[in-house]
Amino acid sequence: MTLPKRLPRKISLGLGLSLIDRAVKEFFAERRREDLQAAIEYFTDAGALHCIYCGAPNPNRWDHFHPVTKGGDTVIGNLVPACQRCDDSKQDRTLEEWVSSRSKHRPTKRRLKKIQSDFRKYQRKHPYQARDFDEKLSQEQKRMYHQFQRAMDDLKRVLKEIGAAQ
């Protein structure tokens, strides 16, 4: 048996805190499991799914076209098939933010037009209106989320004081 010659990848505090924030936002997001089968059926073309971003066959992830961190929901009309490379590259950005980023695997301007066209067709069949995160929350939910944000800010201050965060 050959053991890896490097240590497991270290998760930065910034990434860890952003994942916690995303998890809290997902708590408030709409999520419908039954939509997954409808999304699979929509995107199946000649028996195979393709990454909406690069066209690679057999994507292994579902991406939130409108990111959860920006208010996106896990529902049909916002779920799109993505390969690992594109999903990792897009991260929690909108398509426009991703295209204008410095990400190595961002879509070309030419590919962007195809993605937008395919997404418009999908939206005609399965309408989804993205809303900013704060717009989706009731007054009580906003109070709870802002309380969470204050606690995260306190944690960031403590981490900075002890030299664990920049």
Contacts in CASP RR format, 6 or more apart in sequence:
PFRMAT RR
TARGET T0000
AUTHOR 0000-0000-0000
METHOD contacts of the structure
MODEL  1
MTLPKRLPRKISLGLGLSLIDRAVKEFFAERRREDLQAAIEYFTDAGALH
CIYCGAPNPNRWDHFHPVTKGGDTVIGNLVPACQRCDDSKQDRTLEEWVS
SRSKHRPTKRRLKKIQSDFRKYQRKHPYQARDFDEKLSQEQKRMYHQFQR
AMDDLKRVLKEIGAAQ
13 159 0 8 1.000
13 164 0 8 1.000
13 165 0 8 1.000
14 165 0 8 1.000
17 152 0 8 1.000
17 155 0 8 1.000
17 156 0 8 1.000
18 69 0 8 1.000
18 92 0 8 1.000
20 152 0 8 1.000
21 69 0 8 1.000
21 152 0 8 1.000
22 68 0 8 1.000
22 69 0 8 1.000
22 92 0 8 1.000
24 145 0 8 1.000
24 148 0 8 1.000
25 68 0 8 1.000
25 69 0 8 1.000
25 71 0 8 1.000
25 133 0 8 1.000
25 145 0 8 1.000
26 68 0 8 1.000
26 74 0 8 1.000
28 133 0 8 1.000
28 136 0 8 1.000
28 137 0 8 1.000
28 141 0 8 1.000
28 145 0 8 1.000
29 68 0 8 1.000
29 71 0 8 1.000
29 72 0 8 1.000
29 73 0 8 1.000
29 74 0 8 1.000
29 136 0 8 1.000
30 73 0 8 1.000
30 74 0 8 1.000
30 75 0 8 1.000
31 73 0 8 1.000
31 74 0 8 1.000
31 75 0 8 1.000
32 74 0 8 1.000
32 75 0 8 1.000
32 76 0 8 1.000
35 74 0 8 1.000
35 75 0 8 1.000
35 76 0 8 1.000
35 77 0 8 1.000
35 79 0 8 1.000
36 62 0 8 1.000
36 76 0 8 1.000
36 79 0 8 1.000
38 76 0 8 1.000
38 126 0 8 1.000
39 62 0 8 1.000
39 76 0 8 1.000
39 77 0 8 1.000
39 79 0 8 1.000
39 80 0 8 1.000
39 81 0 8 1.000
39 126 0 8 1.000
40 49 0 8 1.000
42 76 0 8 1.000
42 122 0 8 1.000
42 125 0 8 1.000
42 126 0 8 1.000
43 49 0 8 1.000
43 50 0 8 1.000
43 52 0 8 1.000
43 80 0 8 1.000
43 81 0 8 1.000
43 122 0 8 1.000
48 57 0 8 1.000
48 58 0 8 1.000
49 57 0 8 1.000
49 58 0 8 1.000
49 59 0 8 1.000
49 81 0 8 1.000
50 56 0 8 1.000
50 57 0 8 1.000
50 58 0 8 1.000
50 59 0 8 1.000
50 81 0 8 1.000
51 57 0 8 1.000
51 59 0 8 1.000
51 81 0 8 1.000
51 82 0 8 1.000
51 83 0 8 1.000
51 86 0 8 1.000
52 59 0 8 1.000
52 63 0 8 1.000
52 65 0 8 1.000
52 80 0 8 1.000
52 81 0 8 1.000
52 82 0 8 1.000
52 115 0 8 1.000
52 118 0 8 1.000
52 119 0 8 1.000
53 63 0 8 1.000
53 82 0 8 1.000
53 83 0 8 1.000
53 86 0 8 1.000
53 90 0 8 1.000
53 107 0 8 1.000
53 111 0 8 1.000
53 115 0 8 1.000
54 83 0 8 1.000
54 85 0 8 1.000
54 86 0 8 1.000
54 105 0 8 1.000
54 107 0 8 1.000
54 111 0 8 1.000
55 83 0 8 1.000
56 83 0 8 1.000
56 85 0 8 1.000
56 86 0 8 1.000
59 81 0 8 1.000
59 82 0 8 1.000
59 83 0 8 1.000
59 86 0 8 1.000
60 83 0 8 1.000
60 84 0 8 1.000
61 81 0 8 1.000
61 82 0 8 1.000
61 83 0 8 1.000
61 84 0 8 1.000
61 87 0 8 1.000
62 79 0 8 1.000
62 80 0 8 1.000
62 81 0 8 1.000
62 82 0 8 1.000
63 79 0 8 1.000
63 80 0 8 1.000
63 81 0 8 1.000
63 82 0 8 1.000
63 86 0 8 1.000
63 87 0 8 1.000
63 90 0 8 1.000
64 72 0 8 1.000
64 73 0 8 1.000
64 74 0 8 1.000
64 78 0 8 1.000
64 79 0 8 1.000
65 77 0 8 1.000
65 78 0 8 1.000
65 79 0 8 1.000
65 80 0 8 1.000
65 95 0 8 1.000
65 119 0 8 1.000
66 72 0 8 1.000
66 73 0 8 1.000
66 78 0 8 1.000
66 94 0 8 1.000
66 128 0 8 1.000
66 130 0 8 1.000
67 92 0 8 1.000
67 93 0 8 1.000
67 94 0 8 1.000
68 74 0 8 1.000
68 92 0 8 1.000
69 92 0 8 1.000
69 133 0 8 1.000
70 92 0 8 1.000
70 94 0 8 1.000
70 130 0 8 1.000
70 132 0 8 1.000
70 133 0 8 1.000
71 130 0 8 1.000
71 131 0 8 1.000
71 132 0 8 1.000
71 133 0 8 1.000
71 136 0 8 1.000
72 78 0 8 1.000
72 130 0 8 1.000
72 131 0 8 1.000
72 133 0 8 1.000
73 128 0 8 1.000
75 128 0 8 1.000
76 126 0 8 1.000
76 128 0 8 1.000
77 122 0 8 1.000
77 123 0 8 1.000
77 126 0 8 1.000
77 127 0 8 1.000
77 128 0 8 1.000
78 128 0 8 1.000
78 130 0 8 1.000
80 119 0 8 1.000
80 122 0 8 1.000
82 90 0 8 1.000
85 105 0 8 1.000
86 105 0 8 1.000
88 105 0 8 1.000
89 98 0 8 1.000
89 103 0 8 1.000
89 104 0 8 1.000
89 105 0 8 1.000
89 106 0 8 1.000
90 98 0 8 1.000
90 103 0 8 1.000
90 106 0 8 1.000
91 98 0 8 1.000
91 103 0 8 1.000
93 101 0 8 1.000
95 107 0 8 1.000
95 112 0 8 1.000
95 115 0 8 1.000
95 116 0 8 1.000
95 119 0 8 1.000
98 106 0 8 1.000
98 107 0 8 1.000
99 106 0 8 1.000
99 107 0 8 1.000
99 109 0 8 1.000
99 112 0 8 1.000
107 115 0 8 1.000
134 142 0 8 1.000
137 145 0 8 1.000
156 165 0 8 1.000
159 165 0 8 1.000
160 166 0 8 1.000
END
